[in-house]
């Protein structure tokens, strides 16, 4: 799993039948401090995330382990929306304080 920030939507009017009804979002992997790291990618939204939210994504075969993506041709899935992160006894991220 890795942290990522939702940075946009991807709309495809034609796609494989197994992807019909899926919401595709553009994500930017980020460090725990929120700094971009790595390449942007498209992920299937399995949890109803929205633009700007901090999420957890999984990639590779793990991306096909949610109810929404099981057996589907996906390589990245948003599988959680982050509410807060505590590190070394301190809250380093809180959704309600996120700007």
URVEN-V131059 format. One record per run of one state. SS is the DSSP state (H for helix, E for strand, C for the rest). FROM is the first residue (numbers start at 1). TO is the last residue. Records with the same first field share a line. If there is no record, write none. Layout:
SS=FROM-TO  FROM-TO
This chain:
C=1-1  11-16  20-23  31-35  46-53  65-75  82-83  88-89  98-99
E=2-10  24-30  36-45  54-59  76-81  84-87  90-94
H=17-19  60-64  95-97
